[in-house]
């Protein structure tokens, strides 16, 4: 049985027990939300070294790190390094988006070494195989797509992005009102091109039950991809994006009926004033399914700094409904990220997630900040190091800023907290 079916029977699985322990919440609270579909616990039965996490209502905001090869950088060793860096930086999940080299071998090696849930986009491999066998992406068959999905599922992938909402009707909205950036989702473009070339419906939509049967067989969580997410501020919240979201909402219902865990992916590029509306609309149209957002990026002109752009949008998104942030690295829009980009992307998104968790009242979030402030007041550098979101960076800066006394080099002998502790008490009275 899937985690969803187990939870509906009133049973607390070992995976739900572990999620409850991590979150500091009662196991039955997690179970009820899994049963309702408001929380997912991606846990493929074939992922043997998995430490499960929960994503959704009432839980801490989770962060995903995308890694994977390209045709220009097909090697495994660099991706293993990125995986280790992502885990050390605190990523809750990792997605392998490989499109170069031995894709199957790379995926299996990453799953074997990864203790957190792993996600993939199987249509990438189906498309590449079709190019090799038939000469083009648009000549791939429905069976090609489903065979790739089955292979990923057997390998132990915990969640898969599937672009089921890219339908003939949804694509028609782009024809009625063309976009500035068009389709920026790689999977979305594959499906849209296939549909237009073959004049047929998207197989993942038309044969959705087939997809559900595969996912259910190994308890793989479906991540319903936003193939028509906006790729620039000018395209945000257009009819095509909303039409796809509406289709995904209907598929959420079908997945839950079949005992399959499901979450929904979202934009993309959004101006600040549209983020809250988008988050609330997803919750309404998709029946409170966990929401997984890329960024969102709040401006188009921050190339090289898009980890910051994404963190700004991610914090607002998480406060207003998002449950799961896909990191954005400084290399977004420029090239394949290296290990340092991965680290910076994870940390930036974790800052956004924690900032949102304080506002959402997630258990322990505000207490951690309180303890950090207390340690700063006491010039307790060891405790500050232990509480820091990035202890490694904390130590690097602290080690290069050694001083004669207890304070840091910012103020030196004129540290406000040190002076205040000597002459003024916490109530403002002279000592």
N, C-alpha and C positions, 0 to 999 in steps of 0.2 A: 504493500500500500504506500501511497505518497504521504508526505507530511500533512498535507491538507486532509486526506481521508482519515488518517490516524487521529488528528486533532478533532475532527467531527465526531469521532466515536468516543470522545472524552478521555482519550489516552494521552499521557504526557510522554513523548518519545525522549530518548537520550539526547537528541539534537535540540529539542525544545528546552530540556533541562539545562543544557550547556548555554544556550542563549540567555535564559533567565539568570544564570549565574553571572554571565558577563555584564548584563544590564542592571543587576541588583534588583530584579523584580521577581514577583511570584510566578512560578512556572505556569499556573493556570491562567494567569493574565496573558502570557504569550500564547498558550494553547488556544484560548478563545479568539484571539486576533488572527491566528493562523487559520482557524476554522472559518472565520468570517471573510478571509481573503485580504484583510487589511495589513497582514504581515506575511512575508515569505521567508522560508529558511532553505535557500538553495543547497541541496545536498544529494548529489548523484550517488547512488549506491555503489558505484564503481570507483569513486574517489576515496581511496583507502586511508590516506593520512590527513583527512579533512578535519579542520577545527571549524565547525559551523558558525555562521553569524545570522542574525535576524535583521531584516530590512522592513521598515514600515512604521505604522502608527505607534506612538508612545515610546519608541526606541531611539537611541542615539543616532544621529545622522551618519551614514556610512559613506566611505570614499572608495572609488574604484580607480585603479591605474591601468591604462592601456599600454601594452607593449606589443612586440611582434616585428617580424622581418618585413622587408620590401624587396622588390626585384633588384634594387640597387644595393641593398645591404641584407643578404640572405643568410648570414651566419648565425649559428645557435649560441655561441659563447657570449656574444654581446647581449642576447636576450636573457640568458641566465644571470648575467651581471645586473641587468635592469630589474629582473624579478627579485633578486636579493636586496637591491637598493630599495625597491618599492615596499617590500615587507619590513625592512629595517626602519623605513620612514613611517610605517604605520598604516599602509593601505589595508583596507578590510577585504577587498576582492581584487582580482587581476583579470584582465581580458587579454587573450592572445589574438591579435588581429593580423597574423602573419599572412603575407601574400608572396613571399619569395623563399627559395630553397626547398628543403624537405619539410613541407608544411605539416604533414602527419607526424613525422618524427619529432619536430620541434614542439608540437602540441603535447605529445605524450611525455616528452622530457620535462616540460614545464609543469604538467599536472603531477608528475611523479615527485617533483621537488617542491611543490607549492602546498602549503598547509591551509590556505584560505580558499574560498570558492573561486573557481575559474570559469570565465565566460568566453564564448567565441561567436563568430558570425559565419555559420557554415556555408552560406551562399558564396562567400569569397572563394573558397576552395572549389566549389562546384563550377564557378565561372572560369577559374584558371584551368581546371581540367577540361572544360569545354573548348577553351582556346587551343589547348594542346591536341585534343582529339578531333575537333570539328572546325577549328579555325576562327571561331568567334564566340563571344559571350552570348549573343542572342540566339545561337543555335543550340544552347543547352536545353535539355528536356526536363520535364517535371521530375522524372525519375532521377536525373542527375542531382537535383536539389535535395530530394529526400534521401538519396543514398549518402550524400555528404552529411546530412543531419544525423542519420543513423550511425555513421562512423564516429562523429564527434561525441554522440551520446554514449556509445559503447566504450569510448576511451576514458570517460569519467568526467566530462564537462558538466558543470553544475547549473549553468544557465546559458541560454542561447538567444542571441538577438535574431528575430525573424521579422521581416518587413511585410507582414500580412495585410497591412492597411494601404499599401500602394496598389490600388485597384484601378480598373479602367475608368470608373466614374470619378474617382478622386483625381486622377491625372487630368481629366477634362477641365478641371478648374484652372490648371496652368495654361491651357489653351485659351480659356476665356479671359484670363488676366495674367499675362506673362510676368515672370519675376525678373528682377535685376540680376540675381545670382543663379537662378534656375534651381536645379536639384544639386545639393552639395553632399548628400549622403551617398557613400559609395554603393552600399547595398540597395538604396533607393533608386539610384541611377541604373543599376543592373536590371532590377525588376521593371522599371519604367521602359527602358530600352527593349527588353524582351517582350513586354506587352504590346508596344507599338509595332515592333517588327513582325510579331506572329499574329497580331490581331486576336489575341486570346486573353482570358482573365488570368490574373496572378495565381499560380498553382497553390501557393501557401494560403490564399484566401479561399479558393475554390475547393481545395482538398484539406480544409482546416481540421477535419476529424482525423485524417491520416496523420497530421502533425501531432495532434493531441495524443493519439495512440502511441506514437514513438516517445513523446515526452513522458507520458505516464509510465511506460515500461521501465524507466530507470529513475523516476522522480526528478526529472529535469525541469527547472523553472523556465517558463517562457518569458522573455523580455521583448515585448511587442515594440519593434523599432519604429522610430519616427523618420521614415524614409523621405518625407517632404518637410523636414524641419527647415526653418529659415536659416540661410547662410549669410545673411547680412541684416543690419537694422532695418533697411528699407523693405524687406520682405516679411518682417515679423507679423505674426498673428493674422496672416492672410487667409482667404477662403480655403485654399488647398490644405494648409496646415490644420485648420479646424475640422475640415471634412475628414481627413485621415484620422484625427483624434476621435471623432464620432464613430468611425468604423471600429477602431480599437476598443472602444467601450463595449460594443456588442460582442466582440470576441472575448473580452474579459468574462462576460456572463457565460459564454459557452465553455471556456476553459474551466471555470469553477464548477460548472455542472458535471464535468467529466473528471473532477478530482485533480486537476492539474494546477499547480501553483503558477501565478502570473503577475507580472508587473509591467508598467508602461514607461516607455522612454519619451523624453520631451526635448524641447529646444535648448540649445541652439543659440542664435543671436537674438537678443531681446533688449529693447531700451528699458531703463530702470522702471519707468512708470507702467510697463506692461507685464512685469514679472508676476505680481500678485494675482492679477486677473487670469493669467495662464495657469498658475498653480491651482487656483480654485476651480477653474473650468475642467482641468483634468480630473480632479477629485469628483466633480459632479458627473461628468460624462462617462468616466471609467469606474464608477461605483467604489470609490475610495481605494482603488488598487494602489500599491506602493508606486511612487513616481521617481523615476531615474532621469536626471537631467545632465546634459553636457554643458557645464558652466552654470547658467547661461552667460554668454559674453555680452557685455553691456555697451561696447563700442567696437567699431571695425578697424581702428587705426593704431592699435597697440601691439603690432607685430613685434615679437621679441619679449613682450611682457604680458602675454595673454594668460599666464598663470595668475596674474594679479587681476586682470579683467574678469576672468572666470570666477575667481574667489569673491569678488565684489557681488557679482550676480548670484553666485551660489549661496552666499549668506542670506540674501533676501529671499531666494527661492526656498531655502530650507525653513526659514521662519514662517513662510506663508503656505507651505504644503509639501515641498519636495522631501523625500526620505533618503535619497541616495544621490550623491554627487559624483559624476565622472570627472576626474581631474582634467585640467588643460595645462599643457606644458608651455614654457617659453618658446618652443619650436613650432607651436601650432601655426599653421599657414606658411611655414618656412621650410620644414624638413622633418625627417625622422628624428625623434628625440634621442639624446644620449643618456647615459646613466645619471649625470648631474641634472639634466632637464627633468628626468623622472622624479628624482628626489625633490626638486623645487616644486614640481607640480603637485606631488602628494602633500607636502607640507602646506602649501598655499590652500589647498582644498580642505585639509584638516583644520586649519585656522578658521576657515569659513564655517565648517561643520560645527566646531566647538562654539563659535560665537553665536550660532543659531541655537544650539542646544541650551545655552544659558537662558535665552529668551523663551524657548519652548518648555523650560522647566524640567529638562531631562535630569534624572537622578544623578547627583554627584558633580554635575557640570559647574554650577555656581560655587560649590564647596571647594573645588580645586582652585578656582580663582581667589577665593577667600584665603586659603592656605598659602598661596603664592604671595599675596599682599602682606600677610603676617610675616612671612619669611623675609620679605624685602624690608619691612619695618625694622626687623631685628638684625638686618645685614647678615642673614643666615644663607650663605652662598651654596652650601651643600644641599639644603632643602630646596632652594630655588632651582638648582640643577636637576634634582630629581622630579620636580613638578613641571619643568619646562616641556612644552610640546615637542621641541627638538633639542634634547640634551646635548647632542653632538655639536650643534651650532653654538649653543650656550657656552660650552667648554672652550671652543675655538676662540670666541671673542673674549671670554674671561681670561684665558691664558695669555692673550696678547695685550691685556690691559691690567697687568699687575701693578699694584700700588704699595706704598709704604704702610698704609693703615688698612682698615676694614672696608672703606668705601671703594667705589670704582673711580676711574680716571675722568669721568664726566665732570664731577664736582671736587674730587680730591678732599682737601681739608675742609671744604665748605659744603659737604654733604648735608642737605636739608634735613634728612631723617636723623642723621647722627647728631646734628646740632639741636634739633628739636627734642631728642630723647635726653639730652643733657640739661636743657634749660626750660622745657615746657612739657607738661604731661598731656595725655590724650584728650583731656577736657579743655586744654588751652590755658591752664593755670601755670604760673611760674613755679619752678621747683626750688 
